[in-house]
């Protein structure tokens, strides 16, 4: 299982997990209870119930670089272009925009 902390404006918004059943995103309860929390995407509105998908959520897939930048990431880090979660974890800690993805190691799971 791989897991990432999802931040918006440097605040922990939620958690993205990949396991044998697919992908799961859930908002952090303290984030949901904060004053005026923003959803990370219109396709992932604020809710307590986890989102589940067999494929990586399109919002997160859209954060992965494309073109020559993706080629550099694949070649330098020896990443499989079909491993979308691996690409997300390796390339999206410092994205353009408010949302960032921070990989967690197994001890933090």
Number of C-alpha atoms within 10 A of each C-alpha: 11 16 23 23 20 24 18 17 12 10 13 18 24 21 20 24 19 19 11 7 10 13 20 19 22 19 23 16 12 12 17 17 9 9 8 8 13 15 16 21 11 9 10 15 12 18 13 11 9 14 15 17 12 12 14 21 17 9 13 19 14 11 19 19 17 11 7 9 12 16 14 14 18 16 11 9 11 10 17 12 13 8 10 16 22 15 21 22 19 17 21 18 18 11 13 9 9 12 21 27 25 20 20 15 11 9 5 8 10
